[in-house]
Amino acid sequence: MIKDQIFRFSAKFKAEMLISILVIFYTVGIIGLINESTRDSFLPLSFMNLLLSFAIMILSRKTNRKYFILFLVLTFLVGMVAEWIGIHTGYLFGDYYYGENLGTKIDGVPLIIGINWGVLTICTCNFTSLFIKKSTWISSFVSAFLMMLLDVLIEPVAITSDYWHWDSLNIPLYNYFCWFAVAFPLHFLYFKWKLSEQNKVTIALFGILVMFFSIFNFL
């Protein structure tokens, strides 16, 4: 009886509990990164927050689980290939290389980056679905544009955190055009497969990411 009550309580407040976990971990991350005495210890653990976000995003999924997992695999592969092309040729994004604070790499590309492409794509798609209901093309354009804007916030923080570095002094505009170009077909596929859902957790995660990187841009 008690187990049944706990299960029902957990199911009812699942989204709130998952959002609370995200808020706690990102808050701890902000405190640890702001504090100069702990920053160097926290930076190499950055990939763990992204990994946690990915796990929570999967747990929060309510519909189309089979195609959702397929989409995640596809997005991971597209993201990894695009980043490999970027760091090895410069044809995508520009001339850059990854630092040492994003965990294990495959031929120079951190594995967490492929996961990050999935997390950002799904968060921006689900956020866009709040106010655009019908048009796949418009939804894809707006959500891909939001993802590009999020990269504008991420880039300065990434450089100072040894996530990645540019060979040039300034972040090239070409990088943002490439982000949009790679992101748009992924967003289009997400909406075309009807994977978008009113998911409070992923929408909250989008907001948390915006706040997280905004804080470090204005410190």
ChimeraX attribute file (.defattr): number of C-alpha atoms within 10 A of each C-alpha:
attribute: neighborCount
match mode: 1-to-1
recipient: residues
	/A:1	6
	/A:2	7
	/A:3	8
	/A:4	9
	/A:5	10
	/A:6	11
	/A:7	12
	/A:8	12
	/A:9	11
	/A:10	13
	/A:11	11
	/A:12	11
	/A:13	10
	/A:14	16
	/A:15	20
	/A:16	14
	/A:17	14
	/A:18	20
	/A:19	21
	/A:20	14
	/A:21	15
	/A:22	20
	/A:23	15
	/A:24	11
	/A:25	15
	/A:26	20
	/A:27	14
	/A:28	13
	/A:29	18
	/A:30	17
	/A:31	14
	/A:32	17
	/A:33	19
	/A:34	15
	/A:35	11
	/A:36	10
	/A:37	10
	/A:38	12
	/A:39	16
	/A:40	14
	/A:41	12
	/A:42	18
	/A:43	18
	/A:44	16
	/A:45	14
	/A:46	18
	/A:47	21
	/A:48	14
	/A:49	14
	/A:50	18
	/A:51	15
	/A:52	14
	/A:53	24
	/A:54	19
	/A:55	12
	/A:56	19
	/A:57	21
	/A:58	17
	/A:59	13
	/A:60	17
	/A:61	18
	/A:62	10
	/A:63	13
	/A:64	13
	/A:65	12
	/A:66	8
	/A:67	14
	/A:68	19
	/A:69	12
	/A:70	11
	/A:71	19
	/A:72	20
	/A:73	15
	/A:74	15
	/A:75	24
	/A:76	21
	/A:77	16
	/A:78	18
	/A:79	23
	/A:80	22
	/A:81	13
	/A:82	19
	/A:83	23
	/A:84	19
	/A:85	16
	/A:86	20
	/A:87	20
	/A:88	16
	/A:89	13
	/A:90	15
	/A:91	14
	/A:92	22
	/A:93	23
	/A:94	22
	/A:95	18
	/A:96	20
	/A:97	19
	/A:98	19
	/A:99	17
	/A:100	14
	/A:101	19
	/A:102	24
	/A:103	17
	/A:104	13
	/A:105	13
	/A:106	9
	/A:107	10
	/A:108	14
	/A:109	25
	/A:110	22
	/A:111	18
	/A:112	21
	/A:113	19
	/A:114	22
	/A:115	22
	/A:116	20
	/A:117	21
	/A:118	24
	/A:119	24
	/A:120	23
	/A:121	22
	/A:122	29
	/A:123	25
	/A:124	26
	/A:125	30
	/A:126	24
	/A:127	24
	/A:128	22
	/A:129	20
	/A:130	13
	/A:131	9
	/A:132	15
	/A:133	11
	/A:134	10
	/A:135	11
	/A:136	16
	/A:137	14
	/A:138	14
	/A:139	24
	/A:140	26
	/A:141	20
	/A:142	18
	/A:143	27
	/A:144	27
	/A:145	20
	/A:146	20
	/A:147	25
	/A:148	23
	/A:149	15
	/A:150	18
	/A:151	20
	/A:152	17
	/A:153	19
	/A:154	18
	/A:155	19
	/A:156	17
	/A:157	19
	/A:158	18
	/A:159	15
	/A:160	11
	/A:161	20
	/A:162	16
	/A:163	21
	/A:164	18
	/A:165	19
	/A:166	17
	/A:167	11
	/A:168	10
	/A:169	7
	/A:170	8
	/A:171	19
	/A:172	14
	/A:173	11
	/A:174	12
	/A:175	22
	/A:176	20
	/A:177	15
	/A:178	18
	/A:179	19
	/A:180	20
	/A:181	15
	/A:182	18
	/A:183	25
	/A:184	23
	/A:185	15
	/A:186	23
	/A:187	27
	/A:188	20
	/A:189	14
	/A:190	23
	/A:191	22
	/A:192	14
	/A:193	13
	/A:194	14
	/A:195	18
	/A:196	22
	/A:197	18
	/A:198	14
	/A:199	19
	/A:200	18
	/A:201	26
	/A:202	29
	/A:203	21
	/A:204	20
	/A:205	24
	/A:206	23
	/A:207	14
	/A:208	17
	/A:209	17
	/A:210	16
	/A:211	14
	/A:212	18
	/A:213	20
	/A:214	16
	/A:215	14
	/A:216	16
	/A:217	13
	/A:218	6
	/A:219	6
